[in-house]
Amino acid sequence: MAQGEKVLFRDVAREWWERYMLRGDMEYAEESWRRLERDVMPVLGNKQLKKIDAPTILAILQTVEGRGTFVTARKIKSHISQIMRYGIACGHVFSNPARDLGWALTPHKHRPRAAITEPRLIGRLMRDIDAFRSKQRRYALLLAALTFVRPGELCCAEWGEMEMDTAVWRIPAEKMKMKRPHLVPLSRQAQDVLRGLRALTGDGRWLFPSRWDKNRHMGGRVLNTALRRIGYPPEIMTAHGFRAMAATVLSEQGWPSEAIERQLAHVDRNQVRAAYQRSELLPERQKMMQAWADYLDMRCAWAILGR
């Protein structure tokens, strides 16, 4: 885009979005543009970039907060700030009026991610997942429950990481939150899900390719969207909640905390004990993951019977 007096916010925003947002998760990029179109473009879209000031941006953010969507307001602030920084890099403006507005927004209070841990409700959840009409989304939720990896780790899983002969999913370090490789034992049920999924996506790189671009994987938000579609609002169950669900039940069943923590890929600060876990706990974790899968099957069957 050429430099000039009449550079509009909308044009710079679109260029920023196409150049940077489309490099990542397509679903997140689409969601981000919808936010801009809904809440920002009606006010800023046709304004010259150099005439946009902090009070105007703050008014937009306060309107969003007025709906009770405080996290969304901070995301929009971040988008606007990045667009203005891109405008500075292109020589259209010399300052970023959105830079310091975070101090004027309502502080975000962290809330634990919701999870179902009551046995009967776990059964109903597995029954509802099993009845989900979309095969790919059903398989994604089943694997989330059976492996309880982080949503981002599941969504970027590749077929090349699945070792069906040894029943292990090897997640490379660069995909893990703590940047350490992680082994996920695959129960018989998880292997059955993978065999069903291979018929759908096995000819590509990703277990769960993006709906819009097969060269990309789906975003973690898809799992939460799927939960909403089968009737579980965010205050009841989240994609991340599968981890708390498994950890709670397995702990109550008496499985060693070291095995549970290792399966959750929580890093032990004690290097000696961490080395022990890496070398000695895989057999224990294999038994635990099979027991967990059998438990989910049992609870699902009981739910179907109305117990």
Buried (B, 14 or more C-beta within 10 A) or exposed (E): EEEEEEBBBBBBBBBBBEEEBBEEBBBEBBBBBEBBEEBBBEBBBEBBBBEBEBEBBBEBBBEBBEEEBBEBBBBBBEBBBBBBBBBEEBEBBEEBBBEEBBEBBEEEEEEEBBBBBEBEBBBBBBBBBBEBEEEBBBBBBBBBBBBBBBBBBBBBBBBEBBEEEEBBBEBEEEBBEEEEEBBBBBBEBBBBBBEBBBEBBEEBEBBBBBEEEEEBBBBBBBBBEBBEEBEBEBEBBBBBBBBBBBBBBBEEEEBBEBBBBBBBBEBBEEEEEBEBBBEEBBEBBBEBBBBBBEBBBEBBEBBBEEE
